[in-house]
Amino acid sequence: MNFYNCFDDQGKIIARCQTGQDIDVLKKMGRPIVEVRQMKNEEAVVCSLVGSPSDFNMDY
């Protein structure tokens, strides 16, 4: 399972997503996503333990 961190133009993380479709939805909602990086396995395990990546996205 892959998870992605989405960053704004200042390098701040603004969302965590599981699929490209999640990222597209956030972009359509107007989130200023400039860069997307795949999380390392040790980072991604935290997402799978706490639930869906959308739990981190307040607008979702």
N, C-alpha and C positions, 0 to 999 in steps of 0.2 A: 504494500500500500504506500503510495507517494503522497506527501504533503508539500505545500508550497508556501513560502513567505512572500508577501507583496509589500513593496516599499514605495514611498512617495519620492518626490524630487529632492527632498532633504535627507534621504536615506533612513527615514523612520519607518518602522514596520506598521502597516495600517490594516493588514488582514492576514489570516492563515486560511488556505483553501486546500481542498483535496483534488479537485479536477480543473481542467482548463475551462469547463463550462461555468464553474463557480467564479472563476476569475473574470470571464466575459460578462457575467451577470453584474458583478460589482462595478466593472468599467461602464456598463450601460446605466448603472445607477448614479454614475458621476464620481465614483471614487478615483482619486488621482494616482492610479497605479502606473509607475514609471518602470519599475524593475520587478521581475519575478524570479525567485531562486528556489530550487528544490531543497527541502530540508534534509539534513543528514539523518541517518537511521536513528541515532541516539536522540535527536531532537524530535523526530516524528513519533517516537514511542509515547511521548507525553500526550500528544493529541489523541492517540488511540486509547490511552488510559482514561482521559477525562471526557471523552465523547466525540461528537462530530466537530470538525473544524469550524462549522458555522456557529458553534457556541462562542467562538472568539469574535465573530463579526456582528457587531451591534445593529447594523442596518439590515441584516439578512433575515 
